[in-house]
Amino acid sequence: MKAKVGIVGYRGYSGAELVHLLARHPGAETFLLEHREESGAASAIRGSDSPECLPCDPQVVHAEGLALVFLATPPEVSLTLAPAMLDAGARVIDLSGAFRLRTPANYLAWYKETHTQPGLLAEAVYGLPEFCRAAIPGARLVANPGCYPTAANLAIRPLVEAGVVDRAAGIVCDAKSGVSGAGRKPTLKTSFCEVTENFSAYSILRHRHVPEVLLTSNLEEGELSFTAHLLPIDRGILETIYFRARNIRSADDLLAVYEKRYQGEPFIRLYQPGHAPDLRAVARTNFCDIGVTLDAKTGRGVVVSAIDNLVKGAAGQAIQNMNLMLGFAETEGLR
């Protein structure tokens, strides 16, 4: 029998990507959970094979026997729905930042709101499978990582673990994202006339994804400079990461750090030294592509990390976590 899974927030970009990806998952039966009043049908296509739409009601979730619920909702909505879905017997994967930062103090500092579910915040497992795989299968609640931190941590943490970064010199992460990363709700900054033929930085030094990089890669705030930029494209994240290397003699040595750490990882692709990924290579895939360059004379190292923000940065990684939680092959339904 297929596992029954529900999606709350299926009209948003990440939620819609979940619907699309789960349609080809052989082990999942998908239900759309409506958590607010909306006009119109869940699918505009008449006679389509769109998943059944149900009220987002804990009693309905329990009666239908949903094994897992995805919350593709803002943090304040997830804080209300997560405990209700858990009480209904479903496991939860939350795609917002509601449960990523481990402590209420972290959440208050970066989200400027009081966390209303500190017990669940402490319980939640951070869902970056390449580093947290052992804890995910047994979790009731998984906090799906943010898109920027996914690309950043997959590039930075192996270097920190291997001790090849001069941490006193700091790490600079220059990150660019397509507009879908801002969500579907319209704002002036993401309107067509503001974005097209433009390129802009935002949330300088205070981006709420920064603490995920610090916590996962074991860095102090003063060791990381992170700046997000908005690209005039619909999807994709490319991050160029600068650092000073230590105990590394060549780009091949640097690449060997990643080869050792990511041996056997299904969604990490490494490039030959001196070659860098671009967004076209990862579009609509669950891959993170990584390329390295090193100037051995000066110790300047550059790593380029690229993902699709809606797939590996959101819905694809959420399905990767679902596969681990429900006992499917980790790559099921993904490419």
HUPE-V902825 format. One record per residue. N is the residue number from 1. RES is the residue in one small letter. PHI is phi in radians with two decimals (* if undefined). PSI is psi in whole degrees, 0 to 359 (NA if undefined). Layout:
N|RES|PHI|PSI + N|RES|PHI|PSI
This chain:
1|m|*|148 + 2|k|-1.35|150 + 3|a|-1.40|132 + 4|k|-1.49|126 + 5|v|-2.28|147 + 6|g|-2.03|153 + 7|i|-2.18|120 + 8|v|-1.76|133 + 9|g|1.52|32 + 10|y|-1.26|349 + 11|r|-1.49|344 + 12|g|-1.34|173 + 13|y|-1.13|313 + 14|s|-1.18|320 + 15|g|-1.13|318 + 16|a|-1.13|324 + 17|e|-1.16|324 + 18|l|-1.06|314 + 19|v|-1.01|315 + 20|h|-1.11|313 + 21|l|-1.24|320 + 22|l|-1.22|339 + 23|a|-1.09|335 + 24|r|-1.84|8 + 25|h|-1.47|119 + 26|p|-1.25|345 + 27|g|-1.88|3 + 28|a|-2.11|136 + 29|e|-1.89|118 + 30|t|-1.72|139 + 31|f|-2.18|140 + 32|l|-1.64|124 + 33|l|-1.84|114 + 34|e|-1.53|116 + 35|h|-1.85|3 + 36|r|-2.64|162 + 37|e|-1.31|126 + 38|e|-2.33|146 + 39|s|-1.55|144 + 40|g|1.66|162 + 41|a|-1.31|161 + 42|a|-1.10|327 + 43|s|-2.13|135 + 44|a|-1.44|349 + 45|i|-1.53|116 + 46|r|-1.26|132 + 47|g|1.28|17 + 48|s|-1.40|172 + 49|d|-1.60|35 + 50|s|-1.06|143 + 51|p|-1.04|156 + 52|e|-1.16|141 + 53|c|-1.78|130 + 54|l|-2.22|157 + 55|p|-1.14|144 + 56|c|-1.43|77 + 57|d|-2.20|128 + 58|p|-0.95|324 + 59|q|-1.15|321 + 60|v|-1.19|317 + 61|v|-1.03|317 + 62|h|-1.18|315 + 63|a|-1.13|324 + 64|e|-1.37|347 + 65|g|1.23|38 + 66|l|-1.16|128 + 67|a|-1.37|331 + 68|l|-2.71|145 + 69|v|-2.21|129 + 70|f|-1.57|132 + 71|l|-1.89|99 + 72|a|-1.73|63 + 73|t|-2.28|162 + 74|p|-1.09|159 + 75|p|-0.95|318 + 76|e|-1.16|330 + 77|v|-1.31|318 + 78|s|-1.07|324 + 79|l|-1.10|331 + 80|t|-1.48|318 + 81|l|-1.40|326 + 82|a|-1.00|309 + 83|p|-1.09|325 + 84|a|-1.16|318 + 85|m|-1.20|322 + 86|l|-1.13|317 + 87|d|-1.11|333 + 88|a|-1.39|357 + 89|g|1.72|2 + 90|a|-1.65|146 + 91|r|-1.43|160 + 92|v|-2.28|136 + 93|i|-2.04|116 + 94|d|-1.78|124 + 95|l|-1.59|0 + 96|s|-1.60|184 + 97|g|-1.59|12 + 98|a|-1.09|329 + 99|f|-2.21|23 + 100|r|-1.59|337 + 101|l|-1.78|11 + 102|r|1.29|318 + 103|t|-2.28|150 + 104|p|-1.04|328 + 105|a|-1.13|318 + 106|n|-1.07|316 + 107|y|-1.10|316 + 108|l|-1.10|320 + 109|a|-1.16|322 + 110|w|-1.81|332 + 111|y|-1.81|352 + 112|k|1.05|29 + 113|e|-2.41|151 + 114|t|-1.36|132 + 115|h|-1.37|127 + 116|t|-1.68|358 + 117|q|-2.33|63 + 118|p|-1.09|329 + 119|g|-1.12|315 + 120|l|-1.23|328 + 121|l|-1.06|319 + 122|a|-1.24|329 + 123|e|-1.39|329 + 124|a|-1.03|141 + 125|v|-1.74|132 + 126|y|-1.29|126 + 127|g|-1.68|54 + 128|l|-1.79|94 + 129|p|-0.98|326 + 130|e|-1.07|338 + 131|f|-2.08|341 + 132|c|-2.13|19 + 133|r|-0.99|321 + 134|a|-1.14|329 + 135|a|-1.55|342 + 136|i|-1.24|316 + 137|p|-0.99|326 + 138|g|-1.61|3 + 139|a|-1.39|143 + 140|r|-1.46|325 + 141|l|-2.29|121 + 142|v|-2.01|130 + 143|a|-1.60|105 + 144|n|-1.16|131 + 145|p|-1.12|159 + 146|g|-1.23|162 + 147|c|-1.22|310 + 148|y|-1.03|313 + 149|p|-1.13|330 + 150|t|-1.06|308 + 151|a|-1.12|321 + 152|a|-1.23|311 + 153|n|-1.16|323 + 154|l|-1.12|334 + 155|a|-1.55|322 + 156|i|-1.55|317 + 157|r|-1.03|318 + 158|p|-1.02|326 + 159|l|-1.20|318 + 160|v|-1.17|316 + 161|e|-1.03|321 + 162|a|-1.42|353 + 163|g|1.22|30 + 164|v|-1.81|10 + 165|v|-1.88|131 + 166|d|-1.35|93 + 167|r|-1.16|334 + 168|a|-1.16|334 + 169|a|-1.45|346 + 170|g|1.45|165 + 171|i|-2.13|134 + 172|v|-1.96|125 + 173|c|-2.03|110 + 174|d|-1.76|105 + 175|a|-2.00|138 + 176|k|-2.25|139 + 177|s|-2.36|149 + 178|g|-1.22|165 + 179|v|-1.19|334 + 180|s|-1.07|340 + 181|g|-1.12|340 + 182|a|-1.49|357 + 183|g|1.57|171 + 184|r|-1.47|337 + 185|k|-1.09|124 + 186|p|-1.23|141 + 187|t|-2.41|165 + 188|l|-1.06|317 + 189|k|-1.12|330 + 190|t|-1.79|9 + 191|s|-1.24|158 + 192|f|-0.98|313 + 193|c|-1.18|334 + 194|e|-1.40|328 + 195|v|-1.61|317 + 196|t|-1.11|140 + 197|e|0.95|35 + 198|n|-2.43|167 + 199|f|-2.77|124 + 200|s|-2.51|151 + 201|a|-1.67|153 + 202|y|-2.65|162 + 203|s|0.84|44 + 204|i|-1.13|127 + 205|l|1.19|355 + 206|r|-2.29|23 + 207|h|-1.16|134 + 208|r|-1.23|352 + 209|h|-1.48|347 + 210|v|-0.98|314 + 211|p|-1.09|334 + 212|e|-1.13|324 + 213|v|-1.22|316 + 214|l|-1.08|314 + 215|l|-1.20|318 + 216|t|-1.38|323 + 217|s|-1.66|5 + 218|n|1.01|53 + 219|l|-2.02|155 + 220|e|-1.54|153 + 221|e|-1.01|323 + 222|g|-1.24|350 + 223|e|-1.60|352 + 224|l|-2.23|127 + 225|s|-1.94|117 + 226|f|-2.16|129 + 227|t|-2.30|128 + 228|a|-1.65|143 + 229|h|-2.28|149 + 230|l|-1.80|118 + 231|l|-1.58|148 + 232|p|-1.45|54 + 233|i|-2.36|168 + 234|d|-1.44|323 + 235|r|-2.59|162 + 236|g|2.02|145 + 237|i|-2.29|132 + 238|l|-2.25|126 + 239|e|-2.12|129 + 240|t|-1.86|119 + 241|i|-2.02|124 + 242|y|-1.94|139 + 243|f|-2.76|168 + 244|r|-1.79|126 + 245|a|-1.53|151 + 246|r|-2.34|145 + 247|n|1.05|29 + 248|i|-2.23|128 + 249|r|-1.79|341 + 250|s|-2.71|166 + 251|a|-1.12|329 + 252|d|-1.11|321 + 253|d|-1.11|320 + 254|l|-1.14|315 + 255|l|-1.09|326 + 256|a|-1.09|330 + 257|v|-1.06|314 + 258|y|-1.25|321 + 259|e|-1.07|320 + 260|k|-1.18|316 + 261|r|-1.25|325 + 262|y|-1.88|19 + 263|q|-1.03|124 + 264|g|1.47|358 + 265|e|-1.30|126 + 266|p|-1.29|340 + 267|f|-2.06|18 + 268|i|-1.96|126 + 269|r|-2.09|127 + 270|l|-1.84|140 + 271|y|-1.74|157 + 272|q|-1.07|149 + 273|p|-0.92|137 + 274|g|1.52|354 + 275|h|-1.90|144 + 276|a|-2.22|144 + 277|p|-1.28|161 + 278|d|-2.22|175 + 279|l|-1.22|328 + 280|r|-1.09|329 + 281|a|-1.19|334 + 282|v|-1.95|358 + 283|a|-1.00|130 + 284|r|1.06|29 + 285|t|-2.20|168 + 286|n|-1.72|17 + 287|f|-1.47|151 + 288|c|-1.98|119 + 289|d|-1.74|135 + 290|i|-2.29|131 + 291|g|-2.22|146 + 292|v|-2.19|147 + 293|t|-2.45|141 + 294|l|-2.43|133 + 295|d|-1.70|99 + 296|a|-1.08|329 + 297|k|-1.14|318 + 298|t|-1.79|347 + 299|g|1.39|11 + 300|r|-1.34|122 + 301|g|-2.00|143 + 302|v|-2.30|130 + 303|v|-2.12|132 + 304|v|-1.94|127 + 305|s|-2.16|130 + 306|a|-2.31|137 + 307|i|-2.49|167 + 308|d|-1.55|119 + 309|n|-1.11|335 + 310|l|-1.56|347 + 311|v|-1.89|272 + 312|k|-1.04|333 + 313|g|-1.49|358 + 314|a|-2.80|266 + 315|a|-1.16|318 + 316|g|-1.10|315 + 317|q|-1.14|326 + 318|a|-1.10|320 + 319|i|-1.23|324 + 320|q|-0.99|316 + 321|n|-1.18|319 + 322|m|-1.02|317 + 323|n|-1.03|318 + 324|l|-1.18|321 + 325|m|-1.26|326 + 326|l|-1.80|5 + 327|g|1.48|17 + 328|f|-1.48|165 + 329|a|-1.03|139 + 330|e|-1.05|332 + 331|t|-1.61|1 + 332|e|-1.03|129 + 333|g|1.34|7 + 334|l|-2.20|161 + 335|r|-2.63|NA
